[in-house]
Amino acid sequence: MTDTELIFIDFNNPDLEVLQVVSQPTRLKILHTLTRTKKMYASNLAQELGLERKITSFHLNALEKADLVKSEFGLTKDKRPAAVRYYEITPKGTEILEKISEILKRK
């Protein structure tokens, strides 16, 4: 594409909202981490990314609303199991992450 080429955007496209959600660097890091580890709970993700659990949970909620991650309840595999909400990336999340990665590699 040249500098003078116009880009027409359909502002009714639901993927625009998804792009807004995933435009946060922390959310991209979460998606990337979930592609490598499959299922994690918020505390594990927070520890891996060096964030507070509350911040991680905030971003996970936004990603889940956009259908980029899904969650389910389960038990930890610790000595004393605890009930936690496990998160994993959805096929849509994987697709969006791959597209963004392709775009960033071009630059």
Buried (B, 14 or more C-beta within 10 A) or exposed (E): EEEEEEEEEEEEEEEEEBEEBBEEEBBBBBBBBBBEEEBBBBBBBBEBBEBEBEEBBBBBEBBBEBBBBBBEEBEBEEEEEEEBEBBBBBEBBBEBBEEBEEEEEEE
